Amino acid sequence: MEKKTKKIRYGVVGLGNIAQSAVLPAFKNASSNSVLTTLISEDKQKLKVLAKKYKVKNTYLFEDLEECFMKREIDAIYIATPNDHHRQIVELAAQYKINVLCEKPMAVTLNDCLYMDQVAKKHNIKMMVAYRLHFEAANLEAIKMCRQGTLGDLKFFNSSFSYQVKDKKNIRLNPTSVGGGALYDIGIYCINASRYLFQAEPIEVVGLSVTSDDPRFINTEETTSVILRFPNDKLAAFTVSFGAYDSSDYEIIGEKGRIRLENAYDYATPMELRTFLQTRSGEMKKQTKKYKKRDQFSAELLYFSDCIIKNKTPEPGPVEGTADVKIIQAILESIHRNQPVSLDPVHKQMYPTQKQKIIRPGVRKRKLFHATGPSKD
């Protein structure tokens, strides 16, 4: 008789836009080792509708989260709540030996990140931060080319990530003190990309924010530009905005060529990787490779479940999440003080590799219930 593969039972905590658009649908493509068994939300109607839609037996209100963990109906949770709730949920999950896959940013403050890492180790649970692009083929190809020296010595990185957040009540427009704003929500992608492409950690940051008189941005910045200085004279520059037209791309330039990834941070659109390389004759060789839309969230589930089943340490883990939050806090300090801020970087030894590539077909767009995307589309 064929031996059945163990499946990790998941609860999804928080049923907003990202959970409904991407996390819940991803379980279909991750069914070989992952199963959705529990939903947790503060919205009773949302629980009822989504439980029926996804054939989920167990539902709990957020206030009953500890009861859920006590019943041992799940092996792991996917945290898709507002950023300032992450620490509280991780702390409780760890006490009941529930493994954690946590949306990024890992937390709002460096101290919260360090505490979450500590509590996960203390209770011997697996913890992973949901950096979905660490499993994306197009992104991993760019990383491989940088690592192999295809571009020669890397010099600088440029990126932009922006879109219009039209809903004034969207949590992305909350104050930065609770994890709102473009830096925490989308700037983290640019920071993370510069780190894994350079395979290094920044040692100095400079930030500048501007805000128009648009009433959407009463509590948070509209647009932020950042420069990160890395060892060996490498620079990364990026701009993020909740008040500008859609952009999502990065470019890294070396002595012998450059790479541009379009739709670099998206999960609902195809990607295009363009390379410009100098040949021995001095001519410029151009190449474009297109990548179909992928289900990046099922890749995360498959990988994390495999780590739990085989008792492997997941990567990206708490150290990765901590590194980005530490950089974000330094950028915010730079903006507040109007001057550069030096960084004592988090010690990091591992960056994404081709071994983490997992390809699953993209999922169709879902209609949201009691939730809105940032652009109300």
C-alpha positions in Angstrom: 0.0 0.0 0.0 1.3 3.5 -0.9 2.3 5.5 2.1 0.2 8.6 2.6 2.1 11.9 2.7 1.6 13.8 5.9 -0.3 17.1 5.5 0.2 20.1 7.7 -3.1 21.5 9.0 -3.3 25.3 8.7 -5.3 28.0 10.3 -5.4 31.4 8.6 -5.5 34.3 11.0 -7.0 37.4 9.4 -9.2 37.3 6.4 -8.6 40.6 4.6 -7.5 41.3 1.1 -4.3 39.3 1.0 -5.8 36.3 2.6 -8.9 36.2 0.3 -7.0 37.2 -2.8 -4.0 34.9 -2.5 -3.6 32.8 0.7 -6.9 30.9 0.8 -6.8 30.0 -2.9 -3.2 28.8 -2.6 -4.1 25.7 -0.6 -5.4 24.1 -3.8 -2.0 24.2 -5.4 -0.3 23.2 -2.1 -2.6 20.2 -1.4 0.2 17.6 -1.5 1.4 18.5 2.0 -0.8 21.4 3.2 -4.5 21.6 4.1 -6.7 24.5 5.3 -8.7 23.4 8.3 -9.4 26.6 10.3 -10.3 30.2 9.8 -9.9 33.0 12.4 -11.3 36.5 12.1 -13.1 39.2 14.0 -15.9 39.2 11.4 -18.6 36.5 12.0 -20.2 36.9 8.5 -16.8 36.6 6.9 -16.1 33.4 8.8 -19.5 32.0 7.7 -19.1 32.9 4.0 -15.5 31.9 3.6 -15.8 28.6 5.6 -18.6 27.6 3.2 -16.6 28.6 0.1 -13.5 26.7 1.1 -15.2 23.9 2.9 -13.5 24.7 6.2 -15.0 23.0 9.3 -13.4 25.0 12.1 -14.0 28.8 12.6 -13.0 31.1 15.5 -13.4 34.7 16.3 -10.1 36.4 17.0 -11.0 36.8 20.7 -11.2 33.0 20.9 -7.7 32.5 19.4 -6.3 30.8 22.5 -9.2 28.3 22.5 -8.4 27.5 18.9 -4.8 26.8 19.8 -5.7 24.7 22.8 -7.9 22.3 20.7 -4.9 21.1 18.7 -6.8 21.3 15.4 -3.9 22.9 13.6 -0.2 22.4 13.2 0.6 25.9 11.8 -0.9 29.3 11.2 -0.6 31.8 8.4 -0.7 35.3 10.0 -2.4 37.8 7.6 -3.5 40.4 10.2 -2.4 44.1 10.5 1.3 44.4 11.2 0.9 45.5 14.9 -0.9 42.3 15.8 1.9 39.9 14.7 3.9 39.8 17.9 0.8 39.0 20.1 -0.2 36.1 17.8 3.2 34.6 17.5 3.7 34.7 21.3 0.4 32.9 21.8 1.0 30.3 19.0 4.5 29.5 20.4 3.1 28.7 23.8 0.9 26.0 22.2 3.6 24.7 19.9 1.9 26.0 16.7 4.3 26.7 13.9 4.1 30.2 12.3 4.2 31.5 8.7 4.0 35.3 9.2 3.3 37.9 6.6 5.9 40.7 6.3 6.8 42.9 7.8 7.5 40.5 10.6 6.6 43.2 13.1 6.6 47.0 13.5 9.7 47.4 15.7 13.1 45.8 16.0 12.4 44.8 19.6 9.2 43.0 18.6 11.1 41.1 15.9 13.9 40.0 18.4 11.3 39.0 20.9 9.3 36.9 18.4 12.5 35.1 17.3 13.4 34.5 20.9 9.9 33.1 21.8 9.9 30.8 18.7 13.3 29.4 19.7 12.2 29.0 23.4 9.2 26.9 22.4 11.0 25.1 19.6 8.5 26.0 16.8 9.2 26.7 13.1 8.8 30.3 12.1 9.0 31.6 8.6 8.4 35.1 7.2 6.3 35.2 4.0 8.8 36.5 1.5 7.1 34.9 -1.5 9.6 36.3 -4.0 12.3 34.0 -2.5 10.5 31.2 -4.4 9.8 33.0 -7.7 11.7 31.8 -10.7 12.2 35.2 -12.4 13.6 36.7 -9.2 15.8 33.7 -8.5 17.2 33.9 -12.1 18.3 37.5 -11.4 19.9 36.5 -8.1 21.8 33.7 -9.8 23.2 36.0 -12.5 24.3 38.5 -9.9 25.9 35.8 -7.8 27.7 34.2 -10.8 29.2 37.5 -11.8 27.4 37.8 -15.1 27.2 41.6 -14.7 30.7 41.9 -13.4 31.2 43.9 -10.2 27.8 45.1 -9.0 27.5 48.9 -8.7 24.0 50.1 -8.0 20.4 49.2 -7.7 17.3 51.2 -8.6 13.7 50.4 -7.9 10.2 51.8 -7.7 7.0 50.4 -6.2 3.8 52.4 -6.2 0.1 52.4 -6.7 -2.9 54.5 -5.7 -4.5 53.6 -2.3 -7.9 55.0 -2.9 -9.7 53.7 0.2 -9.2 56.2 3.0 -10.0 53.6 5.6 -7.4 51.1 4.3 -5.0 50.0 7.0 -2.0 50.8 4.7 -2.8 54.5 5.5 -2.5 53.9 9.3 0.4 55.8 11.1 3.9 54.3 10.8 3.8 53.7 14.6 1.4 50.8 14.0 3.0 49.6 10.8 1.2 51.7 8.2 2.7 53.6 5.4 4.4 52.8 2.1 7.8 51.9 3.7 6.4 49.0 5.8 4.0 47.8 3.1 5.9 48.0 -0.1 9.3 49.6 0.7 10.2 46.3 2.4 10.2 44.6 -1.1 12.8 47.1 -2.4 14.9 46.7 0.7 14.8 43.0 0.6 15.6 42.9 -3.2 18.6 45.1 -2.8 19.9 42.9 0.0 19.6 39.6 -1.8 20.9 40.9 -5.2 24.0 42.4 -3.6 24.2 39.5 -1.1 25.1 42.0 1.5 23.7 44.2 4.3 23.5 48.0 4.2 25.7 50.1 6.5 24.1 53.5 6.1 20.6 54.8 5.1 19.2 58.1 4.0 15.4 58.7 3.7 13.2 61.6 2.5 9.4 61.7 2.6 6.9 64.1 1.0 3.2 64.4 1.3 0.7 66.4 -0.7 -2.4 68.0 0.8 -4.4 64.9 -0.1 -6.7 64.0 2.9 -5.8 60.3 2.4 -2.3 61.0 3.8 -3.2 62.7 7.1 -1.6 59.9 9.2 1.2 58.7 7.0 3.6 59.7 4.2 2.6 59.7 0.6 5.9 59.1 -1.1 9.3 58.1 0.3 12.7 57.9 -1.4 15.6 56.0 0.1 19.3 55.5 -0.5 21.1 52.5 1.1 24.9 52.3 1.2 26.4 48.9 1.2 30.0 47.8 1.8 32.4 48.0 -1.1 30.9 51.2 -2.5 27.5 49.7 -3.6 24.4 51.9 -3.6 20.7 51.1 -3.7 18.0 53.7 -4.3 14.3 53.3 -4.4 11.0 55.2 -4.2 7.7 54.0 -2.9 4.3 55.7 -3.0 0.6 55.2 -2.3 -0.3 58.3 -4.4 1.3 57.5 -7.7 0.6 55.5 -10.8 1.4 51.7 -10.8 5.0 50.8 -10.9 6.8 47.6 -9.7 10.3 47.0 -11.0 13.9 46.9 -10.1 17.2 47.2 -12.0 20.7 46.3 -11.0 23.7 47.5 -12.8 27.2 46.1 -12.9 30.5 46.9 -14.7 29.5 44.6 -17.7 25.8 44.8 -17.9 22.4 45.3 -16.2 19.3 43.4 -15.3 15.7 44.8 -15.3 12.8 42.9 -13.8 9.4 44.3 -14.6 6.4 43.6 -12.4 9.1 42.5 -10.0 7.0 42.6 -6.8 3.6 41.6 -8.2 1.8 38.3 -7.6 -1.1 38.7 -10.0 0.7 39.6 -13.2 3.4 38.0 -15.5 7.0 39.1 -15.1 9.6 40.1 -17.7 13.3 39.8 -17.1 15.5 41.9 -19.4 19.3 41.5 -19.5 21.8 43.8 -21.2 25.3 42.3 -21.4 28.5 43.6 -22.9 30.1 41.0 -25.2 33.9 40.5 -25.6 33.7 42.6 -28.8 32.2 45.5 -26.9 28.7 45.1 -28.3 25.6 45.0 -26.2 23.7 41.7 -26.2 20.0 42.1 -25.2 17.7 39.3 -24.0 14.2 39.2 -22.7 12.6 36.3 -20.9 8.9 36.2 -20.0 7.5 34.4 -17.0 3.8 33.5 -16.6 1.8 34.5 -13.6 2.7 32.1 -10.7 1.0 31.1 -7.5 3.8 32.4 -5.2 1.7 31.8 -2.0 1.3 28.0 -2.6 5.1 27.9 -3.0 5.5 29.3 0.5 3.0 26.8 1.9 4.7 23.8 0.2 8.1 24.8 1.4 7.1 25.6 5.0 5.1 22.4 5.3 8.1 20.5 4.1 10.3 22.1 6.7 7.9 21.1 9.4 7.5 17.6 8.2 11.3 17.0 7.7 12.3 19.1 10.7 14.3 21.6 8.6 14.9 25.3 9.5 12.9 27.5 7.2 14.6 30.3 5.3 13.5 33.1 5.1 13.2 33.0 8.9 13.1 35.5 11.7 16.6 36.8 11.0 15.5 37.9 7.5 12.4 39.6 8.9 14.4 41.3 11.6 17.0 42.7 9.1 14.4 44.5 7.1 12.5 46.0 10.0 15.8 47.2 11.5 16.5 49.0 8.1 13.0 50.5 8.0 13.4 51.9 11.5 16.7 53.4 10.5 15.1 55.0 7.4 12.3 56.5 9.6 14.9 57.9 12.0 16.8 59.4 9.0 13.6 61.1 7.8 12.8 62.4 11.3 16.4 63.7 11.9 16.9 64.8 8.2 20.4 63.2 8.1 22.0 59.9 7.3 21.8 57.1 9.8 24.5 54.4 10.2 23.6 50.8 10.7 25.1 47.9 12.5 23.7 45.3 10.1 22.0 42.1 11.2 24.4 39.2 10.6 23.1 37.3 7.6 24.7 34.3 6.0 22.0 32.8 3.7 20.2 34.4 0.8 17.7 32.9 -1.7 19.0 30.3 -4.2 17.7 28.4 -7.1 17.1 25.4 -4.7 14.0 27.3 -3.4 12.3 27.7 -6.8 8.8 26.3 -6.7 6.5 26.8 -9.7 2.7 26.5 -9.4 0.1 27.9 -11.8 -1.4 31.3 -11.1 -4.9 31.5 -9.6 -7.8 33.5 -10.9 -8.9 36.7 -9.3 -11.3 36.2 -6.4 -14.2 38.4 -5.4 -13.6 39.8 -1.9 -16.1 39.6 0.9 -16.2 42.3 3.5 -12.7 43.4 2.3 -11.3 45.7 -0.3 -8.0 45.9 -2.1 -6.0 49.0 -1.7 -7.3 50.5 -5.0 -10.9 49.2 -4.6 -10.5 47.2 -7.9 
